[in-house]
Structure formats: C-alpha cells, structure tokens
Amino acid sequence: MREIVLDTETTGFDPDSGDRIVEIGALELMNHLPTGRTFHVYINPERPMPQEAFEVHGLGDDFLRDKPRFAEVAADFIAFIGEDARLVIHNAQFDMKFLNWELRTAGYPVMPHSRAVDTLEIARMQFPGAQNSLDALCRRFRVDNSGRTLHGALLDSELLAEVYLALRGGRQPGLVLESAGQSVAVPNAVAAPLAPRGPRPRALAPRLTADEALAHAAFVAKLGEKAVWLRYSAGENR
C-alpha cells in the first residue's frame, strides 16, 4: 500500500481570500515504511507575505520571488502523489482546501477529500481532550522535533510520518536493529521478546492524577484490616 505524508506552508488561512501555498513537502511510504522518495518545492505566491505567516515559517518575499509558480510545479506534484495513494495530512481539511484551490486554478482536477487520512482526527479520537498539535504528538510519542524552530513542509512531513506510524501502532521505539554501528529503526515491526542485550522498552508514564492518587490512598486507609490483599499477605487464603 502506497501512502504520501504531506504538508504545506501558506501565506494565511483562506485561499478564497487571496492566500496561497508557498511550500509543499511530501514523502512516500510503502506498506508503512519510508522509501526515501520525497517531493519538496518552494512556490512564489505572487503576493506579499503577511508578517504573521512569516513568523510561522520564515519564508519571505525576497526568498520566494524567484521560485516557480504553482502551475509550473503542478504536474510534478501530481506525478509524485499518483492517482490513488492515500494522503496522510495533519489537519487535512486545511491543506486539501489549499491544494484543490491551486489545482483548480491551474486547470487540473481536484482531489477528493476521501483520499486524505487526517492524523489530527485520529489523534483526537485516541486522546480526547488532549493537545494534539504536531509538536504535542511528537512529545507524546518521543519523536525528536528539536530541529523544528520554524514550520517547514518537508521537516514537518518527516515528523508526521513518525507520528502517523505511532498513532496506528506500528512504531516500536524499543525495537532497533544494530548494523555497522548504526541504529536502524523498524517502524512497522511486530513486537516480540527482546534479546537480553537488546534495548529495554520504555516504561509507561503514570496515568493517575495527583487527586486520584490521594483519593485512592484515602480509600485504602478506610479499609484497614479488611483489605483483601492484607489478608492474603498474612497467609489467609479465602
């Protein structure tokens, strides 16, 4: 199965109000494994960059002035994503809205939203009420995002690929292959008993809140000698 993990950077929030894509980054997964194939391009939006957007991604007017227009890279982009690969996107509605606006304006067919796998929606279902931004998910799954000082489409796609594999249960942080002195992660590995010399799996973080822990301690104190585990520890088997 072929999937494309994709991200865009833009001048703002609404293409119908004149905002445009300024960067596209994407990478290919085959059967949930990175193939090493990527697509990355900066795009001249043909409009000034708002300060608010510049502070997010650092792409200014001088840098983008000599970059190609979307219509000039559209064919290469379409060739890379193909006709039926699923598009893995964080907050897919945002990126699909911009991509389809650009494709339609350039005279190409738009992409059905059914192609998109929205990792934000997946994260919200798995962690309701939690922070589910890309940075928050990187922290949750121990994905190293220390190089992400500004948003960048290709870097964000690489981080999102790791987060996506973790969300679907395929990323096993404790399973690595040692080869030629390098650690090679196996993102789609099936969990198996580790060899004695292998890395120890990370312990899960406690899930009890401080209030829940106090309430539990108070409940146990109320039981006193009636607690079942105390009777067992004293040799009473009932």
MDAnalysis code that builds the backbone (N, CA, C; Angstrom):
import MDAnalysis as mda
import numpy as np

u = mda.Universe.empty(714, n_residues=238, atom_resindex=np.repeat(np.arange(238), 3), trajectory=True)
u.add_TopologyAttr("name", ["N", "CA", "C"] * 238)
u.add_TopologyAttr("resid", np.arange(1, 239))
u.add_TopologyAttr("resname", ["MET", "ARG", "GLU", "ILE", "VAL", "LEU", "ASP", "THR", "GLU", "THR", "THR", "GLY", "PHE", "ASP", "PRO", "ASP", "SER", "GLY", "ASP", "ARG", "ILE", "VAL", "GLU", "ILE", "GLY", "ALA", "LEU", "GLU", "LEU", "MET", "ASN", "HIS", "LEU", "PRO", "THR", "GLY", "ARG", "THR", "PHE", "HIS", "VAL", "TYR", "ILE", "ASN", "PRO", "GLU", "ARG", "PRO", "MET", "PRO", "GLN", "GLU", "ALA", "PHE", "GLU", "VAL", "HIS", "GLY", "LEU", "GLY", "ASP", "ASP", "PHE", "LEU", "ARG", "ASP", "LYS", "PRO", "ARG", "PHE", "ALA", "GLU", "VAL", "ALA", "ALA", "ASP", "PHE", "ILE", "ALA", "PHE", "ILE", "GLY", "GLU", "ASP", "ALA", "ARG", "LEU", "VAL", "ILE", "HIS", "ASN", "ALA", "GLN", "PHE", "ASP", "MET", "LYS", "PHE", "LEU", "ASN", "TRP", "GLU", "LEU", "ARG", "THR", "ALA", "GLY", "TYR", "PRO", "VAL", "MET", "PRO", "HIS", "SER", "ARG", "ALA", "VAL", "ASP", "THR", "LEU", "GLU", "ILE", "ALA", "ARG", "MET", "GLN", "PHE", "PRO", "GLY", "ALA", "GLN", "ASN", "SER", "LEU", "ASP", "ALA", "LEU", "CYS", "ARG", "ARG", "PHE", "ARG", "VAL", "ASP", "ASN", "SER", "GLY", "ARG", "THR", "LEU", "HIS", "GLY", "ALA", "LEU", "LEU", "ASP", "SER", "GLU", "LEU", "LEU", "ALA", "GLU", "VAL", "TYR", "LEU", "ALA", "LEU", "ARG", "GLY", "GLY", "ARG", "GLN", "PRO", "GLY", "LEU", "VAL", "LEU", "GLU", "SER", "ALA", "GLY", "GLN", "SER", "VAL", "ALA", "VAL", "PRO", "ASN", "ALA", "VAL", "ALA", "ALA", "PRO", "LEU", "ALA", "PRO", "ARG", "GLY", "PRO", "ARG", "PRO", "ARG", "ALA", "LEU", "ALA", "PRO", "ARG", "LEU", "THR", "ALA", "ASP", "GLU", "ALA", "LEU", "ALA", "HIS", "ALA", "ALA", "PHE", "VAL", "ALA", "LYS", "LEU", "GLY", "GLU", "LYS", "ALA", "VAL", "TRP", "LEU", "ARG", "TYR", "SER", "ALA", "GLY", "GLU", "ASN", "ARG"])
u.atoms.positions = np.array([
    [0.845, -1.198, 0.000],
    [0.000, 0.000, 0.000],
    [0.880, 1.248, 0.000],
    [0.560, 2.159, -0.891],
    [1.344, 3.388, -1.031],
    [0.617, 4.552, -0.367],
    [1.360, 5.301, 0.463],
    [0.818, 6.480, 1.125],
    [1.802, 7.635, 0.958],
    [1.269, 8.844, 0.921],
    [2.080, 10.053, 0.832],
    [1.814, 10.901, 2.066],
    [2.843, 11.125, 2.863],
    [2.727, 12.019, 4.020],
    [3.054, 13.423, 3.526],
    [2.162, 14.364, 3.794],
    [2.221, 15.647, 3.083],
    [1.978, 16.808, 4.039],
    [2.638, 17.934, 3.740],
    [2.405, 19.163, 4.495],
    [2.608, 20.358, 3.564],
    [1.918, 21.455, 3.869],
    [2.091, 22.700, 3.112],
    [2.342, 23.849, 4.076],
    [2.966, 24.899, 3.554],
    [3.026, 26.188, 4.242],
    [2.350, 27.206, 3.331],
    [1.696, 28.194, 3.928],
    [0.880, 29.130, 3.159],
    [1.094, 30.563, 3.636],
    [0.450, 31.484, 2.939],
    [0.509, 32.897, 3.352],
    [-0.557, 33.222, 4.392],
    [-1.479, 32.292, 4.647],
    [-2.560, 32.569, 5.581],
    [-3.502, 31.390, 5.679],
    [-4.783, 31.687, 5.922],
    [-5.733, 30.632, 6.257],
    [-6.801, 30.350, 5.203],
    [-6.948, 31.237, 4.201],
    [-8.093, 31.093, 3.308],
    [-7.712, 31.418, 1.864],
    [-7.669, 30.416, 0.995],
    [-7.328, 30.691, -0.405],
    [-8.374, 31.556, -1.109],
    [-9.615, 31.475, -0.674],
    [-10.658, 32.297, -1.297],
    [-10.483, 33.778, -0.988],
    [-9.682, 34.074, 0.041],
    [-9.408, 35.474, 0.397],
    [-8.052, 35.942, -0.133],
    [-7.416, 35.126, -0.974],
    [-6.165, 35.533, -1.594],
    [-4.917, 34.868, -1.040],
    [-5.060, 33.992, -0.037],
    [-3.878, 33.299, 0.488],
    [-3.462, 32.186, -0.459],
    [-2.147, 31.886, -0.446],
    [-1.590, 30.932, -1.391],
    [-0.591, 29.992, -0.705],
    [-0.327, 28.869, -1.348],
    [0.694, 27.927, -0.886],
    [2.075, 28.475, -1.231],
    [3.013, 28.364, -0.289],
    [4.385, 28.797, -0.557],
    [5.395, 27.646, -0.428],
    [4.968, 26.504, 0.099],
    [5.879, 25.360, 0.216],
    [5.065, 24.080, 0.300],
    [5.546, 23.058, -0.383],
    [4.968, 21.709, -0.280],
    [6.099, 20.742, 0.033],
    [5.872, 19.891, 1.023],
    [6.816, 18.831, 1.342],
    [6.068, 17.523, 1.462],
    [6.614, 16.453, 0.923],
    [5.926, 15.162, 0.970],
    [6.953, 14.042, 0.921],
    [6.595, 12.914, 1.523],
    [7.447, 11.729, 1.442],
    [6.577, 10.501, 1.238],
    [7.189, 9.475, 0.684],
    [6.459, 8.271, 0.304],
    [6.639, 7.169, 1.340],
    [5.508, 6.522, 1.687],
    [5.519, 5.300, 2.494],
    [5.004, 4.156, 1.630],
    [5.661, 3.023, 1.732],
    [5.171, 1.829, 1.051],
    [4.985, 0.751, 2.112],
    [3.738, 0.316, 2.295],
    [3.410, -0.628, 3.365],
    [3.888, -0.106, 4.715],
    [3.686, 1.187, 4.917],
    [4.001, 1.886, 6.167],
    [5.498, 2.005, 6.439],
    [6.315, 1.856, 5.421],
    [7.755, 2.038, 5.561],
    [8.225, 3.152, 4.632],
    [9.065, 4.079, 5.112],
    [9.589, 5.134, 4.227],
    [10.447, 4.537, 3.127],
    [10.232, 5.006, 1.906],
    [11.024, 4.511, 0.773],
    [12.242, 5.383, 0.496],
    [12.271, 6.586, 1.070],
    [13.343, 7.534, 0.770],
    [12.987, 8.514, -0.324],
    [11.863, 8.307, -1.013],
    [11.435, 9.232, -2.066],
    [10.709, 10.411, -1.435],
    [11.095, 11.616, -1.834],
    [10.470, 12.827, -1.299],
    [10.159, 13.800, -2.425],
    [9.264, 14.725, -2.113],
    [8.951, 15.837, -3.015],
    [8.997, 17.103, -2.177],
    [9.724, 18.114, -2.663],
    [9.830, 19.353, -1.901],
    [10.005, 20.520, -2.867],
    [9.204, 21.554, -2.672],
    [9.304, 22.715, -3.551],
    [8.834, 23.959, -2.814],
    [9.524, 25.077, -3.073],
    [9.065, 26.396, -2.636],
    [8.329, 27.037, -3.807],
    [7.312, 27.836, -3.496],
    [6.438, 28.376, -4.530],
    [6.272, 29.877, -4.346],
    [6.367, 30.609, -5.450],
    [6.112, 32.048, -5.453],
    [4.605, 32.273, -5.356],
    [4.120, 32.886, -4.266],
    [2.666, 33.064, -4.116],
    [2.114, 34.231, -4.921],
    [2.994, 35.016, -5.539],
    [2.579, 36.181, -6.334],
    [1.765, 37.173, -5.495],
    [2.143, 37.306, -4.252],
    [1.526, 38.288, -3.361],
    [2.476, 38.485, -2.177],
    [2.374, 39.602, -1.470],
    [3.257, 39.837, -0.328],
    [2.990, 38.841, 0.804],
    [4.044, 38.552, 1.558],
    [3.921, 37.648, 2.695],
    [3.493, 38.425, 3.942],
    [2.368, 38.095, 4.542],
    [1.977, 38.758, 5.793],
    [2.982, 38.444, 6.907],
    [3.172, 39.409, 7.783],
    [4.132, 39.237, 8.870],
    [3.783, 38.043, 9.753],
    [2.483, 37.833, 10.004],
    [2.071, 36.724, 10.872],
    [2.492, 35.379, 10.288],
    [2.349, 35.228, 8.968],
    [2.746, 33.976, 8.329],
    [4.262, 33.842, 8.291],
    [4.958, 34.942, 8.041],
    [6.431, 34.913, 8.016],
    [6.986, 34.437, 9.363],
    [6.354, 34.843, 10.455],
    [6.824, 34.445, 11.774],
    [6.614, 32.958, 12.036],
    [5.724, 32.334, 11.290],
    [5.484, 30.893, 11.439],
    [6.525, 30.078, 10.691],
    [6.772, 30.432, 9.397],
    [7.648, 29.582, 8.584],
    [8.917, 30.275, 8.099],
    [9.033, 31.581, 8.260],
    [10.267, 32.272, 7.886],
    [10.503, 32.417, 6.400],
    [9.468, 32.230, 5.585],
    [9.609, 32.354, 4.131],
    [9.137, 33.746, 3.712],
    [10.085, 34.590, 3.309],
    [9.763, 35.969, 2.995],
    [9.709, 36.260, 1.509],
    [9.359, 37.483, 1.171],
    [9.192, 37.895, -0.222],
    [10.486, 37.755, -1.021],
    [11.612, 38.167, -0.454],
    [12.881, 38.104, -1.181],
    [13.250, 36.662, -1.517],
    [13.030, 35.757, -0.576],
    [13.375, 34.349, -0.805],
    [12.480, 33.722, -1.860],
    [11.200, 34.059, -1.859],
    [10.236, 33.384, -2.738],
    [10.119, 34.014, -4.117],
    [10.714, 35.200, -4.310],
    [10.493, 35.963, -5.536],
    [10.903, 35.195, -6.798],
    [11.998, 34.434, -6.734],
    [12.467, 33.731, -7.937],
    [12.031, 32.267, -7.976],
    [11.129, 31.887, -7.111],
    [10.660, 30.493, -7.079],
    [9.545, 30.294, -8.098],
    [9.312, 29.059, -8.537],
    [8.280, 28.807, -9.554],
    [6.872, 29.048, -9.019],
    [5.955, 29.361, -9.929],
    [4.546, 29.445, -9.562],
    [3.985, 28.025, -9.425],
    [2.842, 27.909, -8.760],
    [2.265, 26.584, -8.560],
    [2.009, 25.881, -9.894],
    [1.500, 26.616, -10.870],
    [1.186, 25.998, -12.166],
    [2.419, 25.362, -12.804],
    [3.601, 25.876, -12.474],
    [4.835, 25.336, -13.053],
    [5.286, 24.048, -12.381],
    [4.816, 23.770, -11.173],
    [5.234, 22.552, -10.464],
    [4.083, 21.571, -10.292],
    [2.890, 21.960, -10.733],
    [1.708, 21.128, -10.506],
    [1.854, 19.734, -11.111],
    [2.373, 19.643, -12.335],
    [2.493, 18.346, -12.993],
    [3.438, 17.424, -12.222],
    [4.557, 17.964, -11.729],
    [5.487, 17.152, -10.948],
    [4.851, 16.704, -9.633],
    [4.091, 17.587, -9.004],
    [3.415, 17.238, -7.761],
    [2.404, 16.122, -7.994],
    [1.591, 16.242, -9.034],
    [0.587, 15.231, -9.343],
    [1.251, 13.891, -9.658],
    [2.363, 13.938, -10.389],
    [3.082, 12.701, -10.719],
    [3.606, 12.021, -9.457],
    [4.051, 12.818, -8.485],
    [4.609, 12.235, -7.266],
    [3.518, 11.582, -6.413],
    [2.397, 12.264, -6.225],
    [1.373, 11.689, -5.348],
    [0.590, 10.573, -6.033],
    [0.589, 10.538, -7.370],
    [-0.121, 9.489, -8.082],
    [-1.630, 9.669, -8.027],
    [-2.327, 8.650, -8.509],
    [-3.779, 8.755, -8.630],
    [-4.530, 8.188, -7.436],
    [-3.933, 7.229, -6.714],
    [-4.719, 6.554, -5.682],
    [-4.010, 6.415, -4.343],
    [-2.808, 6.962, -4.199],
    [-2.138, 6.879, -2.902],
    [-2.918, 7.680, -1.872],
    [-3.006, 7.156, -0.669],
    [-3.647, 7.914, 0.408],
    [-2.724, 9.055, 0.832],
    [-3.327, 10.184, 1.172],
    [-2.573, 11.371, 1.563],
    [-2.691, 11.543, 3.078],
    [-1.593, 11.361, 3.783],
    [-1.576, 11.463, 5.242],
    [-1.236, 12.903, 5.603],
    [-2.183, 13.604, 6.225],
    [-2.043, 15.042, 6.470],
    [-2.546, 15.355, 7.877],
    [-1.855, 16.246, 8.565],
    [-2.327, 16.699, 9.870],
    [-3.207, 17.930, 9.667],
    [-4.466, 17.813, 10.066],
    [-5.490, 18.821, 9.774],
    [-5.706, 18.881, 8.263],
    [-6.163, 17.764, 7.727],
    [-6.246, 17.584, 6.276],
    [-7.155, 18.597, 5.608],
    [-8.199, 19.018, 6.281],
    [-9.142, 19.964, 5.662],
    [-8.425, 21.233, 5.208],
    [-7.469, 21.695, 6.010],
    [-6.739, 22.920, 5.679],
    [-5.905, 22.725, 4.413],
    [-5.066, 21.702, 4.390],
    [-4.162, 21.507, 3.249],
    [-4.918, 21.134, 1.981],
    [-5.939, 20.289, 2.112],
    [-6.706, 19.890, 0.931],
    [-7.424, 21.087, 0.317],
    [-7.923, 21.982, 1.162],
    [-8.592, 23.188, 0.658],
    [-7.626, 24.007, -0.199],
    [-6.399, 24.208, 0.292],
    [-5.421, 24.984, -0.460],
    [-4.970, 24.242, -1.723],
    [-4.659, 22.964, -1.595],
    [-4.173, 22.208, -2.753],
    [-5.229, 22.169, -3.859],
    [-6.465, 21.944, -3.499],
    [-7.512, 21.880, -4.524],
    [-7.778, 23.245, -5.148],
    [-7.636, 24.308, -4.376],
    [-7.778, 25.646, -4.964],
    [-6.681, 25.872, -6.005],
    [-5.456, 25.535, -5.644],
    [-4.332, 25.717, -6.571],
    [-4.473, 24.822, -7.801],
    [-4.863, 23.571, -7.610],
    [-5.024, 22.654, -8.739],
    [-6.121, 23.141, -9.684],
    [-7.229, 23.527, -9.126],
    [-8.352, 24.006, -9.944],
    [-7.958, 25.254, -10.726],
    [-7.261, 26.179, -10.072],
    [-6.843, 27.418, -10.737],
    [-5.850, 27.147, -11.854],
    [-5.012, 26.112, -11.663],
    [-4.016, 25.757, -12.678],
    [-4.596, 24.871, -13.781],
    [-5.885, 24.536, -13.680],
    [-6.540, 23.754, -14.733],
    [-6.451, 22.255, -14.552],
    [-6.179, 21.792, -13.321],
    [-6.082, 20.356, -13.051],
    [-7.291, 19.888, -12.238],
    [-7.623, 18.588, -12.322],
    [-8.729, 18.067, -11.496],
    [-8.389, 18.179, -10.007],
    [-9.411, 18.408, -9.201],
    [-9.201, 18.476, -7.754],
    [-9.154, 17.062, -7.191],
    [-8.658, 16.937, -5.972],
    [-8.536, 15.649, -5.297],
    [-9.719, 15.444, -4.361],
    [-10.330, 14.261, -4.357],
    [-11.430, 14.009, -3.416],
    [-10.906, 13.973, -1.983],
    [-11.677, 14.519, -1.063],
    [-11.264, 14.534, 0.340],
    [-11.161, 13.118, 0.908],
    [-11.803, 12.160, 0.255],
    [-11.732, 10.772, 0.726],
    [-10.319, 10.197, 0.613],
    [-9.452, 10.849, -0.164],
    [-8.060, 10.372, -0.252],
    [-7.274, 10.687, 1.006],
    [-7.738, 11.639, 1.792],
    [-6.952, 12.137, 2.918],
    [-7.160, 11.289, 4.163],
    [-6.060, 11.000, 4.843],
    [-6.069, 10.401, 6.179],
    [-5.644, 11.511, 7.135],
    [-6.577, 11.958, 7.970],
    [-6.320, 13.110, 8.827],
    [-5.787, 12.641, 10.177],
    [-4.489, 12.858, 10.420],
    [-3.891, 12.423, 11.680],
    [-4.412, 13.234, 12.866],
    [-4.886, 14.457, 12.619],
    [-5.473, 15.232, 13.712],
    [-6.756, 14.564, 14.202],
    [-7.590, 14.097, 13.275],
    [-8.814, 13.405, 13.666],
    [-8.498, 12.100, 14.388],
    [-7.496, 11.368, 13.911],
    [-7.102, 10.119, 14.576],
    [-6.638, 10.402, 15.998],
    [-5.800, 11.438, 16.160],
    [-5.281, 11.779, 17.481],
    [-6.413, 12.208, 18.411],
    [-7.376, 12.969, 17.896],
    [-8.494, 13.406, 18.742],
    [-9.333, 12.232, 19.217],
    [-9.456, 11.202, 18.387],
    [-10.203, 10.017, 18.803],
    [-9.427, 9.216, 19.848],
    [-8.112, 9.149, 19.686],
    [-7.300, 8.372, 20.621],
    [-7.041, 9.108, 21.927],
    [-6.926, 10.441, 21.853],
    [-6.593, 11.230, 23.038],
    [-7.579, 12.400, 23.172],
    [-8.850, 12.109, 23.448],
    [-9.843, 13.188, 23.530],
    [-9.505, 14.154, 24.657],
    [-9.604, 15.435, 24.337],
    [-9.341, 16.470, 25.330],
    [-7.881, 16.831, 25.492],
    [-6.977, 16.076, 24.868],
    [-5.543, 16.360, 24.982],
    [-5.108, 17.309, 23.876],
    [-3.900, 17.883, 24.043],
    [-3.318, 18.682, 22.966],
    [-2.868, 17.738, 21.856],
    [-3.274, 18.018, 20.635],
    [-2.959, 17.120, 19.529],
    [-2.309, 17.837, 18.360],
    [-1.613, 18.945, 18.651],
    [-0.798, 19.566, 17.615],
    [0.343, 18.619, 17.257],
    [1.032, 18.889, 16.149],
    [2.152, 18.036, 15.754],
    [3.230, 18.034, 16.825],
    [3.536, 19.201, 17.397],
    [4.543, 19.265, 18.457],
    [4.109, 18.452, 19.671],
    [2.837, 18.553, 20.048],
    [2.343, 17.805, 21.209],
    [2.418, 16.305, 20.972],
    [2.098, 15.865, 19.758],
    [2.167, 14.442, 19.449],
    [3.613, 13.956, 19.386],
    [4.515, 14.800, 18.920],
    [5.930, 14.436, 18.953],
    [6.387, 14.199, 20.390],
    [5.963, 15.067, 21.293],
    [6.319, 14.869, 22.704],
    [5.706, 13.584, 23.248],
    [4.452, 13.332, 22.903],
    [3.762, 12.142, 23.409],
    [4.457, 10.862, 22.962],
    [4.888, 10.827, 21.696],
    [5.475, 9.608, 21.141],
    [7.003, 9.624, 21.126],
    [7.594, 10.621, 21.806],
    [9.050, 10.739, 21.898],
    [9.708, 10.801, 20.516],
    [9.077, 11.556, 19.623],
    [9.663, 11.831, 18.303],
    [10.506, 13.094, 18.439],
    [11.759, 13.026, 18.058],
    [12.683, 14.154, 18.233],
    [12.331, 15.270, 17.252],
    [11.803, 16.367, 17.772],
    [11.491, 17.524, 16.926],
    [12.328, 18.730, 17.328],
    [13.507, 18.479, 17.877],
    [14.355, 19.571, 18.365],
    [14.816, 20.490, 17.234],
    [14.822, 20.006, 15.992],
    [15.235, 20.835, 14.867],
    [14.130, 21.697, 14.308],
    [12.943, 21.641, 14.907],
    [11.787, 22.367, 14.367],
    [11.649, 23.722, 15.059],
    [12.518, 24.665, 14.704],
    [12.409, 26.010, 15.262],
    [11.351, 26.821, 14.516],
    [11.183, 26.545, 13.223],
    [10.116, 27.130, 12.415],
    [9.395, 25.998, 11.692],
    [8.182, 26.265, 11.252],
    [7.471, 25.277, 10.439],
    [8.167, 25.152, 9.086],
    [8.315, 23.930, 8.633],
    [8.854, 23.666, 7.299],
    [8.155, 22.447, 6.745],
    [7.698, 22.491, 5.501],
    [6.819, 21.451, 4.978],
    [7.482, 20.083, 4.935],
    [8.744, 20.007, 4.497],
    [9.374, 18.696, 4.393],
    [9.726, 18.145, 5.775],
    [10.288, 18.989, 6.645],
    [10.591, 18.547, 8.007],
    [9.317, 18.107, 8.725],
    [8.251, 18.882, 8.582],
    [7.002, 18.518, 9.234],
    [6.450, 17.207, 8.685],
    [6.653, 16.942, 7.403],
    [6.216, 15.670, 6.824],
    [6.999, 14.509, 7.425],
    [8.298, 14.709, 7.627],
    [9.114, 13.649, 8.226],
    [8.672, 13.358, 9.659],
    [8.410, 14.426, 10.421],
    [7.927, 14.240, 11.790],
    [6.548, 13.590, 11.788],
    [5.688, 14.036, 10.877],
    [4.331, 13.495, 10.815],
    [4.344, 12.013, 10.451],
    [5.276, 11.591, 9.605],
    [5.356, 10.176, 9.248],
    [5.599, 9.325, 10.492],
    [6.500, 9.775, 11.355],
    [6.759, 9.034, 12.593],
    [5.549, 9.050, 13.516],
    [4.912, 10.198, 13.626],
    [3.720, 10.301, 14.466],
    [2.606, 9.402, 13.915],
    [2.426, 9.399, 12.612],
    [1.381, 8.583, 11.987],
    [1.601, 7.100, 12.274],
    [2.841, 6.646, 12.135],
    [3.130, 5.245, 12.416],
    [2.877, 4.919, 13.878],
    [3.175, 5.869, 14.765],
    [2.914, 5.655, 16.188],
    [1.408, 5.623, 16.463],
    [0.654, 6.494, 15.823],
    [-0.790, 6.533, 16.022],
    [-1.456, 5.231, 15.593],
    [-0.920, 4.608, 14.553],
    [-1.536, 3.368, 14.083],
    [-0.901, 2.134, 14.722],
    [0.000, 2.374, 15.690],
    [0.547, 1.261, 16.458],
    [1.713, 0.558, 15.811],
    [2.278, 1.119, 14.747],
    [3.347, 0.433, 14.034],
    [4.733, 0.836, 14.445],
    [4.865, 1.981, 15.138],
    [6.199, 2.459, 15.515],
    [6.568, 1.858, 16.857],
    [7.623, 1.054, 16.906],
    [8.066, 0.400, 18.121],
    [9.381, 1.020, 18.558],
    [9.357, 2.026, 19.453],
    [10.583, 2.730, 19.804],
    [11.642, 1.811, 20.395],
    [11.229, 0.712, 21.054],
    [12.204, -0.161, 21.690],
    [12.831, -1.169, 20.757],
    [12.348, -1.274, 19.535],
    [12.864, -2.264, 18.615],
    [13.781, -1.611, 17.599],
    [15.075, -1.874, 17.687],
    [16.028, -1.340, 16.735],
    [16.937, -2.457, 16.289],
    [17.480, -2.319, 15.110],
    [18.464, -3.251, 14.600],
    [19.825, -2.597, 14.636],
    [20.797, -3.248, 15.233],
    [22.146, -2.714, 15.261],
    [22.888, -3.253, 14.040],
    [23.350, -2.335, 13.193],
    [24.033, -2.745, 11.968],
    [25.130, -1.761, 11.648],
    [26.362, -2.267, 11.543],
    [27.514, -1.439, 11.186],
    [27.623, -0.226, 12.091],
    [27.314, -0.428, 13.371],
    [27.462, 0.659, 14.322],
    [26.353, 1.685, 14.277],
    [25.301, 1.447, 13.478],
    [24.207, 2.410, 13.379],
    [22.921, 1.764, 13.856],
    [22.059, 2.556, 14.500],
    [20.754, 2.083, 14.923],
    [19.761, 2.332, 13.808],
    [19.098, 1.277, 13.371],
    [18.108, 1.387, 12.300],
    [16.744, 1.099, 12.885],
    [15.848, 2.075, 12.902],
    [14.518, 1.880, 13.456],
    [13.699, 0.995, 12.540],
    [12.845, 0.187, 13.116],
    [11.934, -0.662, 12.359],
    [10.521, -0.212, 12.659],
    [9.983, 0.762, 11.891],
    [8.716, 1.375, 12.254],
    [7.530, 0.447, 12.212],
    [7.549, -0.604, 11.366],
    [6.378, -1.462, 11.221],
    [6.615, -2.830, 11.834],
    [7.569, -2.917, 12.757],
    [7.906, -4.202, 13.333],
    [6.796, -4.689, 14.239],
    [6.686, -6.017, 14.342],
    [5.751, -6.626, 15.276],
    [6.483, -6.861, 16.577],
    [5.880, -6.458, 17.680],
    [6.538, -6.585, 18.969],
    [6.841, -8.045, 19.262],
    [8.059, -8.303, 19.734],
    [8.484, -9.652, 20.075],
    [9.394, -9.564, 21.284],
    [9.626, -10.719, 21.993],
    [10.523, -10.672, 23.146],
    [11.885, -10.151, 22.757],
    [12.432, -9.264, 23.546],
    [13.730, -8.682, 23.243],
    [14.848, -9.609, 23.704],
    [15.906, -9.634, 22.949],
    [17.081, -10.390, 23.357],
    [17.682, -9.745, 24.592],
    [18.413, -10.537, 25.413],
    [18.966, -9.974, 26.645],
    [19.798, -8.730, 26.434],
    [20.500, -8.630, 25.287],
    [21.357, -7.482, 25.049],
    [20.617, -6.340, 24.377],
    [19.362, -6.547, 24.028],
    [18.617, -5.512, 23.318],
    [18.201, -4.384, 24.245],
    [17.724, -3.291, 23.657],
    [17.306, -2.130, 24.449],
    [16.071, -2.453, 25.277],
    [15.993, -1.892, 26.462],
    [14.842, -2.115, 27.333],
    [13.685, -1.243, 26.872],
    [12.448, -1.790, 26.857],
    [11.307, -0.952, 26.475],
    [11.095, 0.158, 27.482],
    [10.616, 1.307, 26.986],
    [10.351, 2.426, 27.875],
    [9.141, 2.128, 28.752],
    [9.225, 2.493, 30.037],
    [8.090, 2.326, 30.941],
    [7.014, 3.346, 30.600],
    [5.752, 2.941, 30.765],
    [4.656, 3.867, 30.520],
    [4.605, 4.919, 31.611],
    [4.280, 6.131, 31.247],
    [4.139, 7.202, 32.237],
    [2.905, 6.934, 33.093],
    [2.944, 7.298, 34.396],
    [1.767, 7.102, 35.257],
    [0.557, 7.828, 34.690],
    [-0.621, 7.206, 34.798],
    [-1.830, 7.815, 34.261],
    [-2.713, 8.418, 35.352],
    [-2.424, 8.118, 36.636],
    [-3.210, 8.697, 37.717],
    [-2.840, 10.153, 37.927],
    [-3.845, 10.974, 38.135],
    [-3.578, 12.353, 38.531],
    [-3.257, 12.380, 40.015],
    [-2.737, 13.510, 40.504],
    [-2.413, 13.634, 41.922],
    [-3.668, 13.479, 42.772],
    [-4.781, 14.060, 42.337],
    [-6.042, 13.949, 43.087],
    [-6.522, 12.503, 43.150],
    [-6.386, 11.768, 42.024],
    [-6.809, 10.368, 42.007],
    [-5.951, 9.520, 42.936],
    [-4.646, 9.810, 42.975],
    [-3.753, 9.064, 43.862],
    [-4.108, 9.303, 45.324],
    [-4.421, 10.548, 45.686],
    [-4.809, 10.862, 47.056],
    [-6.127, 10.185, 47.423],
    [-7.068, 10.200, 46.506],
    [-8.357, 9.560, 46.760],
    [-8.196, 8.065, 46.970],
    [-7.318, 7.435, 46.179],
    [-7.065, 6.005, 46.327],
    [-6.431, 5.707, 47.682],
    [-5.463, 6.524, 48.088],
    [-4.809, 6.320, 49.375],
    [-5.805, 6.446, 50.520],
    [-6.716, 7.408, 50.425],
    [-7.731, 7.581, 51.464],
    [-8.670, 6.385, 51.516],
    [-9.021, 5.844, 50.351],
    [-9.899, 4.675, 50.293],
    [-9.238, 3.464, 50.936],
    [-7.958, 3.241, 50.635],
    [-7.223, 2.107, 51.209],
    [-7.121, 2.255, 52.721],
    [-6.886, 3.487, 53.192],
    [-6.778, 3.716, 54.633],
    [-8.085, 3.369, 55.335],
    [-9.222, 3.641, 54.682],
    [-10.527, 3.328, 55.279],
    [-10.741, 1.829, 55.433],
    [-10.207, 1.036, 54.516],
    [-10.407, -0.407, 54.560],
    [-9.725, -1.037, 55.771],
    [-8.576, -0.533, 56.123],
    [-7.841, -1.070, 57.265],
    [-7.540, -2.542, 57.081],
    [-7.831, -3.349, 58.106],
    [-7.500, -4.774, 58.044],
    [-8.459, -5.547, 57.149],
    [-9.544, -4.920, 56.690],
    [-10.484, -5.616, 55.811],
    [-9.952, -5.775, 54.392],
    [-8.874, -5.108, 54.078],
    [-8.344, -5.164, 52.710],
    [-7.969, -6.595, 52.345],
    [-8.456, -7.063, 51.191],
    [-8.235, -8.451, 50.776],
    [-6.755, -8.756, 50.669],
    [-5.983, -7.822, 50.079],
    [-4.569, -8.116, 49.862],
    [-3.788, -8.225, 51.163],
    [-4.288, -7.542, 52.232],
    [-3.623, -7.669, 53.527],
    [-3.866, -9.042, 54.122],
    [-5.088, -9.592, 53.932],
    [-5.369, -10.930, 54.447],
    [-4.533, -11.966, 53.719],
    [-4.377, -11.804, 52.408],
    [-3.565, -12.746, 51.664],
    [-2.111, -12.679, 52.098],
    [-1.620, -11.442, 52.305],
    [-0.222, -11.300, 52.693],
    [0.035, -11.896, 54.063],
    [-1.022, -12.017, 54.914],
    [-0.869, -12.620, 56.229],
    [-1.050, -14.141, 56.186],
    [-1.238, -14.700, 55.008],
    [-1.356, -16.140, 54.869],
    [-2.792, -16.628, 54.877],
    [-3.780, -15.730, 54.889],
    [-5.190, -16.122, 54.899],
    [-5.669, -16.289, 53.475],
    [-6.011, -17.484, 53.052],
    [-6.398, -17.765, 51.680],
    [-7.883, -18.053, 51.639],
    [-8.678, -17.110, 51.154],
    [-10.130, -17.291, 51.105],
    [-10.640, -17.122, 49.710],
])
